[in-house]
Amino acid sequence: MYKSFDEIKAAIANKETSCVALVENYLARIEEKKHLNVWNEVYADEAIAQAKKVDEKIASGTAGRLAGMVVGLKDVIAYKDHGLQASSKILDKYVSPFSATATERLLDEDAIIIGRQSCDEFAMGSSNENSAFGVVKNNIDETRVPGGSSGASAVAVSDNHCLVSLGSDTGGSVRQPAAFTGTVGLKPTYSRISRWGLIAYASSFDTIGIISHNVPDAALVLEIIAGQDEQDATVSQQPVPAYSTSVSDKPKEKLRIAYIKETVESEHLNKDISEKTFNKIKALKAEGHTVEGIEFPLLDYLLPTYYILTTAEASTNLERFDGVRYGYRTDQPKDLEALYKKSRSEGFGDEVKRRIMLGTFVLSASYYDAYFSKAQKVRRLIKETTEKILSEYDFILMPTTSTPSFKIGEYGENNLLELYLGDLYTVHASLAGLPAISIPNGEDKDGLTIGLQIMANRFEEEKMLAFSNYLSELD
């Protein structure tokens, strides 16, 4: 299987393969590995038909920039006339009447969409164990989770079911699965990509992200799907740089890079991850770059702030799923109130209900000022403090996760707090609205993959992608 889009384009140009042959190979792989439970729906016939059209365009010289790229969509990203469920029973049999802007932009450049991928229900989770379609297994070790909530999207790329996946990242849902599967996971600056057609979890955090085998492929996809959109009033109006052109640039001058001491030097950090992270730091220093440990005084506030704000936004966003307008509806309710209550209690999974109730609590009149208002103020401090650091340094470097992939079922109802603590390294960029990327950084002693995370200042994806590509090749 091909591991880069450049390889695919060269193979097509040399008549070694075709779009139809590529799709058929991916479909065979999906069937062979269906026990991993990656796909909620596969568009087999449609993908082959689309591949034939793209092959014709290639032959006539009219093909778009993504001709030959086969893409999977996380089941929170709309595709017109196709199912959209957020891996939840509450959206059973729902068909989207329109496509997400990101989906349309892929199709406009002749990408081939092969199916929709499972996820933690409504993108709430860090393990892909919360899907109404069942647990997704990590292809590297099938007894372990692939991360979440875009775990299936990461496995699809890692296990060669498609070349690229579009996921969503609210607090690390693209970056953590990338670390657990040995792939690249890109979360752009908040507002860099239109959220039109993305099912909302926490609207001031949600971003569409990209999972790929390498940084150049992620850069190309970002270049195509980013940018202003009249359908989304929150999307940035800033022009989109030519990420794919500059991604191979080496640093023209020596860089200043920071790492947060409390994360990289923590006794709770897995020893193999710590060693691999410091190896990269040593390699950067050997190249003449300045790498310094710094303190981040708000570290203890990252997770509480994140979970207060995201659950509050989730409780508001998910009230639209009521059993009346679309999706699942309970059988024979006694009255309207029973219809609402039973449809939601039967349609939502435990983790979603837990977060809705927590969010409703922090938004209640008695606790609004004590929790939600304070969390908003702390978020502002986190953003300002992080941007101050990035005014003095080019990047912030840290592990993507504190541990490698954990066992399926390891975190049950009685130790969910430990599961939430695993988000510590990724929620920072989400709270600050900054771009971040996870790149592969070797393996631990058991062969489980490790991720390294790079964070940059707002709209500095171009610089971040070029540095990440350079760092990927640095030993």
C-alpha positions in Angstrom: 0.0 0.0 0.0 1.1 3.5 -0.8 2.2 5.7 2.2 2.2 9.1 0.5 0.1 11.0 -2.1 3.3 11.7 -4.1 3.8 8.0 -4.5 0.2 7.5 -5.6 0.5 10.4 -8.2 3.8 8.9 -9.5 2.3 5.4 -9.8 -0.8 6.7 -11.6 1.4 8.8 -14.0 3.6 5.7 -14.7 0.5 3.5 -15.4 1.4 1.3 -12.4 -2.0 1.8 -10.9 -5.3 3.7 -11.3 -7.9 5.2 -9.1 -10.2 2.2 -9.6 -7.4 -0.2 -8.6 -6.5 2.0 -5.6 -10.1 1.9 -4.4 -10.5 -1.8 -4.9 -7.3 -2.4 -2.9 -8.6 -0.2 -0.1 -11.9 -2.0 -0.1 -10.2 -5.4 0.1 -8.2 -4.2 3.1 -11.3 -2.8 4.8 -13.0 -6.2 4.3 -10.0 -8.1 5.6 -9.7 -5.9 8.7 -13.4 -5.4 9.4 -13.0 -7.0 12.9 -11.2 -3.7 13.9 -14.7 -2.1 13.6 -13.4 1.0 11.9 -16.3 1.8 9.5 -19.9 2.7 10.3 -20.6 2.6 6.5 -18.5 1.9 3.4 -19.4 3.5 0.1 -18.0 0.6 -2.0 -20.0 0.9 -5.3 -20.1 4.7 -5.1 -16.3 5.0 -4.5 -15.5 2.8 -7.5 -17.9 4.8 -9.7 -16.2 8.0 -8.5 -12.8 6.5 -9.2 -13.8 5.7 -12.8 -14.8 9.3 -13.3 -11.5 10.6 -11.8 -9.5 8.2 -14.0 -11.2 9.7 -17.0 -10.4 13.2 -15.8 -6.7 12.2 -15.3 -6.7 10.8 -18.9 -8.1 14.0 -20.3 -5.9 16.3 -18.2 -8.7 17.9 -16.3 -8.3 16.2 -12.9 -8.2 18.2 -9.6 -5.3 18.4 -7.2 -6.5 15.5 -5.1 -7.1 13.0 -7.9 -6.0 9.6 -6.6 -6.5 10.5 -2.9 -8.9 8.2 -1.1 -10.4 9.8 2.1 -12.5 8.6 5.0 -14.8 10.9 7.0 -15.3 10.7 10.7 -19.0 10.2 11.5 -19.5 13.8 12.6 -18.8 15.4 9.2 -21.7 15.8 6.8 -21.8 14.3 3.3 -24.9 15.0 1.3 -27.4 12.1 0.9 -25.2 9.9 3.2 -25.8 8.7 6.7 -24.6 10.9 9.6 -24.9 9.6 13.1 -22.0 10.8 15.3 -21.9 7.1 16.2 -25.0 7.6 18.3 -28.4 5.8 18.5 -30.1 9.2 18.8 -29.3 9.9 15.1 -30.4 6.4 13.9 -31.1 6.4 10.1 -30.4 10.2 9.8 -29.3 11.2 6.3 -27.5 14.6 5.8 -29.3 17.0 3.4 -26.0 18.8 2.7 -22.3 18.4 2.7 -19.8 20.0 5.1 -17.7 22.7 3.4 -14.6 20.6 4.0 -16.3 17.6 2.3 -17.3 19.8 -0.7 -13.7 21.1 -1.1 -12.3 17.6 -1.1 -14.8 16.5 -3.8 -14.1 19.6 -5.9 -10.5 18.6 -6.2 -11.5 15.0 -7.1 -10.8 13.2 -3.8 -12.6 9.9 -3.5 -14.6 9.4 -0.3 -14.7 5.8 0.7 -16.9 5.8 3.8 -17.7 7.2 7.3 -15.7 6.1 10.3 -16.8 5.3 13.9 -15.9 7.6 16.8 -16.7 8.1 20.4 -20.3 9.2 20.5 -20.7 12.8 19.6 -16.9 13.0 19.7 -16.9 12.7 23.5 -14.1 10.3 24.6 -10.5 9.4 24.5 -10.6 5.8 23.6 -13.2 5.1 20.9 -15.0 2.7 23.4 -18.1 4.9 23.5 -19.5 4.4 20.0 -23.0 3.0 19.6 -21.4 0.7 17.0 -19.1 -0.9 19.5 -15.4 -0.6 20.4 -12.8 0.1 17.8 -9.5 -1.8 18.1 -6.0 -0.5 17.6 -4.4 -2.2 14.6 -1.0 -2.1 16.2 -2.2 -4.1 19.2 -5.8 -5.3 19.0 -6.1 -5.6 22.8 -5.7 -1.8 23.0 -7.7 1.3 22.2 -6.8 3.5 19.2 -7.5 6.7 21.2 -10.4 9.0 20.7 -12.6 10.4 19.7 -11.2 10.1 16.1 -9.7 6.7 16.9 -11.2 4.8 13.9 -10.1 7.6 11.6 -6.5 7.1 12.8 -6.7 3.3 12.5 -8.1 3.7 8.9 -4.9 5.6 7.9 -2.5 3.5 10.0 -3.9 0.2 8.7 -4.2 1.4 5.1 -7.9 1.5 4.6 -7.6 5.0 3.1 -4.8 7.5 2.6 -6.2 10.4 4.7 -9.0 10.8 7.2 -10.8 13.9 8.2 -11.5 13.9 11.9 -12.5 16.5 14.5 -10.4 17.8 17.4 -12.1 19.5 20.4 -9.5 18.7 23.1 -7.1 16.3 21.3 -9.4 14.0 19.4 -7.1 14.0 16.3 -3.7 14.3 18.0 -4.1 11.6 20.7 -5.3 8.9 18.2 -2.4 9.8 15.9 0.0 9.2 18.7 -1.6 5.9 19.5 -1.4 4.7 15.9 1.8 6.1 14.5 0.2 8.6 12.2 0.3 12.4 11.8 -2.6 14.3 13.4 -3.1 18.0 12.6 -5.3 20.4 14.6 -5.3 23.8 12.9 -5.9 27.2 14.5 -9.5 27.5 15.7 -11.5 29.1 12.7 -8.9 28.1 10.1 -11.3 25.5 8.6 -15.0 26.1 8.3 -17.2 24.2 10.8 -20.2 24.2 8.5 -21.4 20.6 8.4 -19.5 19.5 11.5 -21.8 18.1 14.2 -21.2 20.4 17.2 -19.8 19.2 20.5 -18.3 22.4 22.0 -18.6 25.1 19.4 -15.8 27.4 20.7 -13.3 24.5 20.6 -14.3 22.3 17.7 -12.0 22.1 14.7 -11.9 19.7 11.7 -8.5 18.0 11.8 -6.5 15.9 9.4 -4.9 12.4 9.9 -2.3 11.3 7.4 0.9 9.2 7.1 3.1 12.2 6.7 3.2 16.0 7.2 3.2 17.0 3.4 -0.1 15.2 2.8 -1.7 16.9 5.8 -0.3 20.3 4.5 -1.9 19.7 1.1 -5.3 18.8 2.5 -5.3 21.8 4.9 -4.4 24.1 2.0 -7.5 22.8 0.1 -10.1 22.7 2.8 -9.1 25.8 4.8 -10.2 29.4 4.3 -13.3 31.7 4.4 -16.7 30.3 4.0 -20.0 32.3 3.7 -21.8 29.5 5.6 -19.7 29.9 8.7 -19.6 33.3 10.4 -16.8 32.2 12.8 -14.3 31.1 10.1 -11.2 33.3 9.6 -11.0 35.6 6.6 -7.2 35.4 6.5 -5.8 34.1 3.2 -4.6 30.5 3.1 -0.9 30.1 2.5 0.6 27.5 0.0 1.3 25.0 2.8 2.1 22.2 0.3 4.8 24.4 -1.3 6.6 25.5 1.9 6.3 22.2 3.9 9.6 20.9 2.7 11.5 24.1 3.6 14.3 23.6 6.1 14.8 26.3 8.9 16.6 29.2 7.4 17.8 30.3 10.9 18.3 28.8 14.3 15.0 28.4 16.2 14.0 29.0 19.8 11.9 26.2 21.2 10.3 25.8 24.6 9.1 22.8 26.5 7.0 22.9 29.6 9.1 21.4 32.4 6.1 20.1 34.4 5.0 17.9 31.5 8.3 16.7 30.0 10.0 16.2 33.3 7.0 14.8 35.2 7.5 11.6 37.1 4.1 10.5 35.8 5.2 10.6 32.2 5.9 7.1 30.7 9.7 6.5 30.8 9.9 5.5 27.1 7.9 8.6 26.0 10.2 10.8 28.2 13.3 9.3 26.7 12.1 9.7 23.1 11.1 13.3 23.8 14.5 14.2 25.2 16.2 12.4 22.3 14.4 14.9 19.9 15.4 17.8 22.2 19.0 16.6 22.1 18.9 16.3 18.3 17.5 19.8 18.0 20.3 21.2 20.2 22.9 19.3 18.2 21.6 21.2 15.1 22.2 24.5 16.9 18.7 25.3 17.9 17.9 26.7 21.4 15.6 24.4 23.4 14.7 25.6 26.9 12.5 24.3 29.7 10.0 26.8 31.0 7.3 26.8 33.6 3.6 27.1 32.9 1.9 28.3 36.1 -1.6 27.5 34.9 -1.0 23.8 34.2 -3.2 22.6 37.0 -6.2 24.6 35.6 -6.1 23.2 32.1 -8.3 20.1 32.6 -10.9 21.7 35.0 -11.3 24.7 32.6 -11.6 22.5 29.6 -14.2 20.1 31.0 -16.3 22.9 32.6 -16.5 24.8 29.3 -16.9 21.9 26.9 -19.6 20.1 28.9 -21.5 23.4 29.2 -21.4 23.9 25.5 -22.3 20.3 24.9 -25.4 20.5 27.1 -26.6 23.4 24.9 -25.6 21.9 21.6 -27.2 18.5 22.2 -30.6 19.8 23.3 -31.6 19.8 19.7 -31.7 16.0 19.7 -35.1 15.6 21.2 -36.8 12.7 19.3 -39.1 15.2 17.5 -37.3 16.6 14.5 -35.0 13.8 13.4 -33.2 10.6 14.4 -34.3 8.2 17.1 -37.7 8.4 18.7 -39.0 6.3 21.6 -42.0 4.0 21.0 -45.4 5.1 22.2 -44.6 7.9 24.7 -47.4 8.9 27.0 -47.0 12.7 26.4 -44.6 15.3 25.0 -42.4 15.4 28.1 -42.1 11.6 28.1 -41.1 11.7 24.4 -38.2 14.1 25.2 -37.1 12.2 28.3 -37.3 8.6 26.9 -35.9 9.5 23.5 -32.9 11.1 25.1 -32.3 8.5 27.8 -32.6 5.6 25.3 -30.8 7.4 22.4 -27.7 8.9 24.2 -24.9 6.7 25.6 -23.6 6.9 29.2 -20.6 9.2 28.5 -22.8 11.7 26.5 -25.4 11.8 29.3 -22.7 12.3 31.9 -21.3 15.3 30.0 -24.7 16.8 29.3 -25.6 16.6 33.0 -22.3 18.1 34.1 -22.7 20.9 31.6 -26.2 21.6 32.7 -25.1 21.7 36.3 -22.3 24.3 35.7 -24.7 26.4 33.7 -27.4 26.4 36.3 -28.3 29.7 38.1 -26.7 28.6 41.4 -23.4 27.6 39.9 -23.0 29.7 36.7 -20.7 32.3 38.3 -18.9 29.8 40.5 -17.9 27.6 37.6 -18.7 28.7 34.0 -17.8 32.4 34.4 -14.6 31.6 36.3 -13.6 29.0 33.7 -14.0 31.6 30.9 -11.7 34.0 32.7 -9.1 31.3 33.3 -9.3 30.3 29.6 -8.4 33.9 28.7 -5.4 33.7 31.1 -4.3 30.4 29.5 -4.5 31.9 26.0 -2.6 35.1 27.0 0.1 33.2 28.9 0.6 30.8 26.0 0.7 33.5 23.4 3.3 35.4 25.5 5.5 32.3 25.5 5.1 32.0 21.7 6.1 35.6 21.3 9.5 34.7 22.8 9.8 31.2 21.3 9.0 29.8 17.8 7.3 26.6 19.1 6.3 24.7 22.3 7.3 21.1 22.3 5.8 18.3 24.4 4.7 14.7 24.3 1.2 14.2 22.7 0.2 11.8 25.5 1.6 10.8 28.9 1.3 7.0 28.2 1.2 4.8 25.1 -2.2 3.2 24.1 -3.9 1.5 27.0 -5.9 -1.7 27.2 -9.5 -1.8 26.1 -11.7 -1.7 29.2 -8.8 -0.5 31.4 -10.7 2.7 32.5 -14.1 1.7 33.7 -16.9 3.6 35.5 -14.8 3.7 38.7 -11.7 5.4 37.3 -12.9 7.7 34.6 -10.9 10.6 36.2 -7.7 8.8 35.2 -9.0 8.6 31.6 -9.8 12.4 31.6 -6.3 13.1 33.0 -4.9 11.6 29.8 -6.0 14.7 27.9 -3.7 17.0 29.8 -1.1 17.4 27.0 -3.6 18.1 24.2 -6.3 20.4 25.8 -3.7 23.2 26.1 -3.7 24.1 22.4 -7.5 23.7 22.3 -8.1 26.1 25.2 -5.8 28.7 23.6 -7.3 28.1 20.1 -3.8 27.5 18.7 -2.5 25.1 16.0 -0.9 21.9 17.1 0.3 18.7 15.4 1.3 15.2 16.6 4.0 13.4 14.7 5.3 9.9 15.2 8.3 9.7 17.6 9.2 6.0 17.7 7.9 3.2 19.8 8.1 2.1 23.4 9.6 -1.2 24.6 6.4 -3.1 23.7 6.2 -1.7 20.1 3.5 0.8 20.9 3.7 4.1 19.0 4.6 7.4 20.6 3.7 10.9 19.5 5.5 14.2 19.8 3.4 17.4 19.8 4.4 20.8 18.4 2.3 23.9 19.2 2.6 27.2 17.3 1.1 30.7 17.5 -2.2 31.6 15.8 -2.3 31.0 12.1 1.3 29.9 12.0 0.5 26.5 10.5 2.9 27.2 7.6 5.8 27.5 9.9 4.6 24.7 12.1 4.2 22.2 9.3 7.6 22.9 7.8 9.2 22.5 11.3 7.2 19.3 11.9 8.3 17.8 8.6 12.0 18.8 9.4 11.6 17.3 12.9 10.2 14.1 11.5 13.4 13.5 9.6 15.7 14.5 12.5 17.3 11.7 14.5 
